């Protein structure tokens, strides 16, 4: 039941003053944070020289940001309820802008890691809060359009990150990868100050330190394991074994705490909503496919086909066009068509694009990547918007701060799992295929009669050719695996239910623990 003494909620379809400016401001903040998940990656080699660090040490520049953001994301709901949405998002933007500027001024590795840690802590709340804000300032009939705009920022920014990061690094300096956040953050900050009202605060008076602590340990250990596993050769490393053990223990204790404590850190009412639980499984899978594909395509063009960085970025850009088109379409269709159909279409298109990628070869030009990218962009757009709308369609509005935080946490964990899995399989399968192909390198193979197998130079050339072929086969195996994951996810739609909005209908209220 609603808390006694709370202010009455506005009507579901009541206009919100300054809605356009609020939307622009929160989307600018969202785009800024989502962009930073990939924009710094291309600058790492340049940063390595400036900071006098090894490749192993440079991995902490990425790890510190990922772990800090992952730990802070589930705390967003409590912060919003305790301090107010406007106050939290303004502090987050200010912290993100300041820490970004500090990253640009870093002169040592230690400074960079600390500043990236602060950047991750500050920016973690921006994406889930922006999602909750757009759901709240729009009536249910407009949730599809609102989530289309939000999804466009979340999915398009990581695609543009490597392109923008490569241009800034090559033409200016790697420091501008961080400085670019300053003007965007200032605009977002001023827009929110001018347009957004403070939300109602519902202080629980009790904070579950144990629940938050074990969840933080589980998330932090999992993210470190996934981020450093390939570098440390996975479970042959004591560090990875310790991190895996801490992750399992942390998540186990958190689950027990959530369903047994009187006032847990994450309220159990969230997990009684079937759409919300199913939607989180789906967004985990979307995270795997979206970010894993973004990681695999650039090395194919740069490492195997010898394309420059700028050309690779331009080849990947049409993926964003497909996403934009599909999100505009689904924003109009989501209130008229069963969302399960739209989600199914999205995953089917994604699977088809991955099937197209299994036909890549070393003689192809840029067009197979462009067309498969456009189709995958269409699929991700259809799935993302419809999924976001369906996930929160039946969830009590008062649970949205926690719900959006968990939703985005699952997407981030999915991306980490997907990237780590495809990279590990790529390394292993390349070695296996290389061994298989190398068996055919002998003086009795008629295809090799032009090579002098007694020459070290010829053997080196042959080994390079075999390695390139083996790598391409391994990439194709990764695409095939993700295709099967996309297809196997579709039956999960049977667990979702559709809620058709009736104009003037009040939001469904459920009991909250």
C-alpha positions, 0 to 999 in steps of 0.5 A: 500500500502507499506510504501514509502521508505521501503526496498524491501522485499526478494523473497518469496522462498529466503533462509534465512542464519542461518535458522536452528539456528534461528529456534532452538533458537526461539523454545527454548525460546518458549518452556521455556515460554510455560513450565512455564504456568504449571510447577510451579503449582505442586510446590505451596504446597512446596512454600506455606510452604517456603513463610509462605503463605495461600492457598488464598495468594498463588493463587496470585503467579499464578494470577500475572503471568497470568495477566501480560502475558495477558496484555503484549501479545497484545502489542507485535505487536507495540513493534516489529514495533517500536523497531525491532523484534530482539531487543524485543525478546532479551530483553524478553529472558533476562528479563525472565531469570533474573526474573526466577532466582529472583523467585528462590531466593524469601523468601517472598510472596511479592517478589515472586508475584513481580518477577512472575509479571516481569516474565509474562511481560517479557515472553509475547512476546516470543510465538507470536514473535517466530511464526511470525519469523518462518512464515517469515524465511520460504517460504509459501510452508514450512509454514506447517512444520514450524507451526508443529514445533512451535505448538509442542513446544507450546502444548508439553511444558504444558504437560511436565510441571507438570512431570518436575515440580514434579521431580524437586520439589521432588528430588531437590527443588521447586526453581529449577522449576525457575532455569531451565529456566536460561541455556535454556534462555542463549542458546536461547539468544546466538543463536539469537544474532548469527543468527537473523537479525534485522527486518525493523522498521515501527514506526507509530509515534502515540500510542493509549494509550486509546485503549491499556489502556481499552484493558489492563483493560478488559484482566486483569479484565477477567483473575483475575475473571477467576483465582479467581472466584472459590476461591471466589465463583464467583458472590457471591463475590463483587470482582468478580462482580467488575472484571466482570464489568470492563472486560465488560466495557474494551472490549466494549470500546476497540471494539468501539475504534478499529472501530471508531478511525483513528489510533487504537491500533489494526488495523482494517485490521486484522478483515477484513481477514475472515480466521484470524477471524475464526482462532481466534475463533478456537484457543479459542476453542483449548485453552479450550479443551487442557488446561481444559483436562490437569487440569482434568486428574491429580486429577482423578488419584491422588485424586480418584485413589490414584496414585503418582504424578510421575506415573500420569505424566508418564500416561499423557506423551503419549499424547505428543507422539500423538501430535508429530506424528500428527504434523510430518504428518500434516506438510507434508500434509498441503501443499497438502490437504485442510487445512479445512479437516485437521482441521476437522479431528483434531477436530473429533479425539479430540471429539472421545477422549473426548467420550472415557473419558466419559467412565472412571470409578473408577475401570479402570487401566491406559490404558483408559487414555493413549489411549484417551490421544494419540488420543487427542494428535493426534487430537490437533496436526492435528487441531493446525498446520492446523489452524495456517497455514490457519489463516495466509495464507491470512493475509498481512505479515506486519500484522503478529506481531499484528496477532500472538499476538492476536492469542496467546492472544485468546488461553490464554483466551480460556485456562483460560475460559476452566479451570475456567468453568470445575472447576466450573462445577466440584464443582457444579455437584459433590454437585448435584450428591452427594445429589442424591446418598445420598438419597439411603443411608438408612437402607432399601437399601440391598446393605448396609446391611454390614454397621452399619448406627448407627456408625459414622465411617461407615457413614464417610466411606459411605460419602467418597464413595459417594463423590468419585462416585459423583466426577467421575460423575462430571468429566465425565460431564465435558468431555461430555461438551467438546466433544460437544464443539469440535463437534459444532466447526466443522461447523465453517470451512465453513467460512474459505477459502483455499489459494493454494500457487503457487511457486514464487507467491508474498504475497498478499498485502492489504491496512493497516489502 
